Amino acid sequence: MDEVFTPSLRAVFPDEWLAKESVTFLAPDGQANVIASSEPIDESIDTYSYAEMQSQLLRKEFPDFQEMDFGPELILGGRPGYFRVFSWKPPDGVGVTQMQLYYAQSGRGYTATATTPTSEFPRYEEQLRTCLRNLYLEIER
């Protein structure tokens, strides 16, 4: 049976500070992971703009970046978002394949990234997709 994890931390923090959050899921052998996070963004940024901002960052920061797929998809419990599949090669030379989803609402940007070495992608692809599909966002629409 699949396990459900519900983060339980709450915090009060100083005015003017920003709040980021994340949750990480790790494969037992350490060859795959999913990191879901949220960050504060300008209220005027919509989901498509957020996904495009992330695309520019990926192209700039990741050597040998190659996008294999990008498009709209229902994510985070049925919300209209975007989904991207890409690969790149870090300085250590071991190719990485990642899947990422994006959503923005009310001044927060939500991203989830599934990662595995490219050589392990066929082995982990379905599990990573399942993890991404089973992420839910518990905020009012």
Residue, then its C-alpha position, 0 to 999 in steps of 0.5 A: m500500500d502507498e503511504v501518505f505523508t502530510p507535513s506538520l510543521r507550522a511557524v510564525f516568522p518576522d515581518e518582511w521575511l519570506a517563507k519557502e517550504s519543501v518536502t522530499f521523497l527518496a527511493p530506497d537505493g538513492q537513485a531517484n527522488v521527488i522534491a516538491s516546494s513552494e516559494p513566494i512570487d509576485e502576485s501578478i505571475d500566473t502559472y504559465s509565466y512561472a513555468e516560463m521563468q523556470s524554463q529560462l533558469l534551467r536553460k541558463e543553469f543546466p549544462d547540455f539542457q535538452e527539453m523532451d516535453f512541455g505542456p499543460e497538464l492537470i496537477l496538484g489535485g486537478r489544478p491547471g498547471y504545466f509539466r516538463v521533462f528534460s535532461w542535462k549533464p552536471p559537471d560530474g558527467v553523469g546525465v540526469t533526467q528530470m520531470q517538473l510540474y509548475y503551478a502559481q496562485s495568490g503569490r506562491g509558486y509551486t514546483a515539484t521535481a522528480t530526478t534520476p540518473t538518465s541511465e535509471f530513467p526507464r526503471y524509475e519513470e513510472q514511479l516518479r510520474t506516480c509521485l508527481r500525480n499524487l501530489y495535492l495542494e491544500i489551499e483554497r482555490 
